[in-house]
């Protein structure tokens, strides 16, 4: 089977963001700007990876509605394979809506990800031969717990995961040691390690606890403080120089994991993987949208030269 692809199992959704032009008047119609975009953690990771030149395949579910058609069309336009994207008749596609006031602060948000509940162990079994043929499989904590555990126990390709939140991180605990690479933030790492993290010494201890479960590599995302990495041979805390082009930080985590995947599959050493991960994150936060359309290998290298090395 073709070993050239990365498979992503997880969320693919449509995001609707609204921002009022003036102070919001509750229970009334407010003139403003509405913005529609495709999203979902796993889809976003594959989006960034595709822009870096890696062949990707999305394994997920959508409804038979306009949003589902939009998700499929966007994947095809980007070059993300969607032959494994199942359509669920009668189900709404996964979606998220947020309403922001005139200052840009979110007032309220709502999500409907119920279609993902149809990703169950039987669905994973139906995709297993395809998943096991991938160079790597990436997923996110939004997967239903039974599907996540089944995937972790049955998939033989290296598994990468972003826990997404502290709530979802708890779902990883029964199968944590079956993941090759994880990318939690500090709070998610506290859940995975079962301890508070207040110092870098605590962080080192937490990483050792997680590695002892069987995880091969841990990349702890620390926001402006960079990335703390621990693997089979060493631990490294890598920071970038102060970044003066921040536009939107929402896509940093997805791009960072895409950078980790890309550099790892390219055979880079741990220092080079860390540099590429930081560079990809900086490219992401330099764009207005969650996915920076300027994402490319060349853009990441330029960021590394200017801010990381």
C-alpha positions in Angstrom: 0.0 0.0 0.0 1.1 3.6 -0.7 3.1 4.8 2.3 3.2 8.4 1.1 0.2 9.9 3.0 -0.7 11.2 6.4 -4.2 10.3 7.6 -6.2 12.5 9.9 -9.0 11.1 12.0 -11.1 13.8 13.8 -13.0 17.0 13.5 -13.9 18.8 10.3 -16.4 21.7 10.7 -17.6 25.0 9.4 -17.1 28.1 11.6 -19.4 31.1 11.5 -18.1 34.2 13.2 -20.1 37.4 13.7 -18.9 40.7 14.9 -21.2 43.7 15.6 -20.4 47.1 14.2 -21.8 48.8 17.3 -22.5 47.9 20.9 -24.7 44.8 20.8 -28.4 45.2 21.6 -29.7 41.9 23.0 -32.8 40.3 21.6 -32.5 42.4 18.4 -30.9 42.2 15.0 -27.5 43.9 15.0 -25.7 45.0 11.8 -22.2 43.5 11.6 -19.8 41.4 9.7 -20.3 37.6 9.2 -17.4 35.4 8.3 -17.7 31.8 7.2 -14.7 29.4 7.1 -13.8 25.7 7.3 -12.2 24.5 10.5 -11.8 21.5 12.9 -8.6 20.7 14.6 -7.7 17.6 12.6 -8.8 19.3 9.3 -6.7 22.3 10.2 -3.6 20.2 10.9 -4.0 18.5 7.5 -4.6 21.9 5.8 -1.2 23.2 7.1 0.5 19.9 6.2 -0.8 20.0 2.7 0.5 23.6 2.3 3.9 22.3 3.4 3.8 19.7 0.6 2.7 16.6 2.4 0.0 14.4 0.9 -2.9 14.1 3.3 -6.2 12.2 3.6 -9.1 13.2 5.9 -11.0 10.4 7.6 -14.1 11.9 9.1 -17.8 12.4 8.7 -20.0 15.2 7.4 -23.8 15.7 7.0 -25.6 15.8 3.6 -26.1 19.6 3.9 -24.5 22.7 2.5 -21.8 22.8 5.1 -20.9 19.2 4.3 -20.6 20.1 0.6 -18.5 23.1 1.6 -16.1 20.9 3.6 -15.7 18.4 0.8 -15.1 21.1 -1.8 -12.6 22.9 0.3 -10.6 19.7 0.8 -10.5 19.0 -2.9 -9.5 22.5 -3.6 -6.6 22.2 -1.2 -5.6 18.8 -2.3 -6.6 17.0 0.9 -7.9 13.6 0.0 -11.6 13.1 1.0 -12.4 9.7 -0.4 -12.6 8.5 3.3 -14.9 11.3 4.3 -18.3 9.7 5.0 -21.6 11.5 4.4 -24.3 10.9 7.0 -27.8 11.5 5.5 -30.1 13.5 7.8 -27.3 14.7 10.1 -26.1 18.3 10.2 -22.4 18.8 9.6 -20.2 19.8 12.5 -20.4 23.6 12.9 -19.5 26.3 15.3 -20.9 29.9 15.6 -19.6 32.7 17.7 -20.9 36.2 18.3 -18.5 39.0 19.2 -19.1 42.5 20.3 -17.8 45.6 18.6 -14.5 45.4 20.5 -13.9 41.8 19.4 -14.7 40.1 22.6 -16.8 37.0 22.3 -20.2 37.3 23.9 -21.6 33.8 23.2 -20.8 30.7 21.1 -22.4 27.4 20.2 -21.2 24.2 18.6 -23.0 21.2 17.1 -20.5 18.4 16.7 -23.1 15.6 17.1 -22.3 14.1 13.7 -18.9 13.0 15.1 -20.7 10.6 17.5 -21.1 8.4 14.4 -17.3 7.9 14.4 -17.4 4.6 16.5 -15.3 1.5 16.7 -17.0 0.0 13.7 -16.2 3.1 11.6 -12.5 2.8 12.7 -12.5 -0.9 11.8 -13.7 0.0 8.4 -10.8 2.4 7.9 -8.2 0.4 9.7 -6.3 -1.1 6.7 -6.1 2.4 5.2 -5.0 4.0 8.5 -2.3 1.3 9.0 -0.9 2.1 5.6 -0.3 5.7 6.4 3.1 7.2 7.3 1.5 8.6 10.4 -2.0 9.1 11.7 -3.0 12.4 13.5 -6.1 12.8 15.6 -7.6 15.2 18.1 -9.4 14.8 21.4 -12.8 15.6 20.0 -13.2 12.0 18.8 -15.7 10.1 20.9 -13.9 8.1 23.6 -14.8 4.6 22.3 -13.5 5.5 18.8 -10.3 7.1 20.3 -9.5 4.1 22.4 -10.2 1.7 19.6 -8.0 3.7 17.2 -5.2 3.7 19.8 -5.4 0.0 20.4 -5.7 -1.1 16.7 -3.8 1.4 14.7 -0.2 0.3 13.9 0.9 3.5 12.2 2.6 6.1 14.5 -0.2 8.1 16.2 0.0 11.8 16.8 -2.6 13.7 18.9 -3.5 17.1 20.1 -5.6 16.7 23.3 -7.5 19.9 22.5 -8.7 20.6 26.1 -8.3 19.4 29.7 -11.7 17.8 29.4 -10.8 15.8 26.4 -7.3 15.0 27.7 -8.9 12.8 30.4 -10.1 10.5 27.6 -6.5 9.8 26.6 -5.5 8.4 30.0 -6.6 4.7 29.4 -4.6 4.5 26.2 -2.0 7.3 26.6 1.0 5.0 26.2 -0.1 3.9 22.7 0.5 7.3 21.2 3.9 8.0 19.5 3.7 11.8 19.9 1.5 14.1 21.9 1.3 17.9 21.9 -0.5 19.1 25.0 -0.4 22.6 26.5 0.6 23.1 30.1 -2.9 22.6 31.5 -3.5 19.4 29.4 -0.1 18.1 30.5 -1.2 18.4 34.2 -4.1 16.2 33.4 -2.0 13.6 31.5 0.7 13.5 34.2 -1.6 13.8 37.2 0.3 16.6 38.8 0.5 20.4 39.0 3.1 22.1 36.9 4.5 25.4 38.4 8.2 25.2 37.4 10.4 23.8 34.7 11.4 21.1 37.1 7.8 20.1 37.4 7.5 20.1 33.7 10.4 17.8 33.4 8.9 15.4 36.0 5.5 15.5 34.2 7.1 14.6 30.9 9.0 11.7 32.5 5.7 10.4 33.9 4.0 10.5 30.5 7.0 8.9 28.7 6.9 6.1 31.3 3.4 5.2 30.0 4.9 4.3 26.6 4.6 7.7 24.8 7.8 8.2 22.7 7.8 12.0 22.4 6.1 14.9 24.2 5.9 18.5 22.9 4.4 20.8 25.5 3.1 24.0 23.9 3.9 26.9 26.3 2.5 29.8 24.1 4.9 32.7 24.1 7.4 30.6 26.2 7.9 28.3 23.3 7.9 24.5 23.4 9.3 22.0 26.0 10.3 18.8 24.4 11.2 15.4 25.9 12.0 12.3 23.9 13.9 9.1 24.1 17.3 10.7 24.3 17.0 14.3 25.7 14.9 17.2 26.8 15.0 20.6 25.2 13.2 23.9 25.9 13.2 26.0 22.8 12.0 29.6 22.6 11.8 32.0 19.7 12.8 35.6 19.9 10.0 38.1 20.6 7.5 38.1 17.7 6.4 41.5 16.6 3.9 40.5 13.9 1.2 38.8 15.8 -2.2 39.1 14.1 -4.3 36.1 15.2 -3.1 33.4 17.6 -6.0 31.0 17.2 -4.3 28.7 14.6 -0.9 28.4 16.3 -1.5 25.0 17.9 -2.7 23.3 14.7 0.2 24.7 12.7 2.7 23.7 15.4 1.6 20.1 15.3 1.7 20.2 11.5 5.3 21.4 11.7 6.2 18.6 14.1 4.7 16.0 11.8 6.3 17.5 8.6 9.8 17.7 10.1 9.6 14.3 11.8 8.5 12.6 8.5 11.3 14.4 6.7 13.8 12.8 9.0 14.9 15.9 10.9 16.7 15.6 14.2 15.0 16.8 17.4 16.5 20.3 17.3 15.4 20.8 13.7 11.9 19.4 14.5 11.6 22.0 17.3 12.7 24.8 15.1 10.3 23.8 12.3 7.4 23.5 14.8 8.1 27.0 16.2 8.5 28.5 12.7 5.2 27.0 11.6 3.4 28.4 14.6 4.9 31.9 13.9 3.7 31.7 10.3 0.2 30.9 11.6 -0.1 33.7 14.0 1.2 36.2 11.4 -2.0 35.7 9.4 -5.5 37.0 10.0 -7.3 33.7 9.7 -6.9 30.4 11.6 -5.1 29.0 8.5 -2.5 31.4 7.1 -2.7 31.0 3.3 1.0 31.9 3.2 1.9 28.7 5.0 4.7 27.0 3.1 8.1 25.3 3.7 9.8 28.5 2.5 7.7 30.7 4.8 8.6 28.5 7.8 12.3 28.5 7.0 12.2 32.3 6.8 10.6 32.5 10.2 13.2 30.2 11.7 16.0 32.3 10.3 14.5 35.5 11.6 13.1 34.5 15.0 14.3 31.1 16.1 18.0 30.8 15.3 
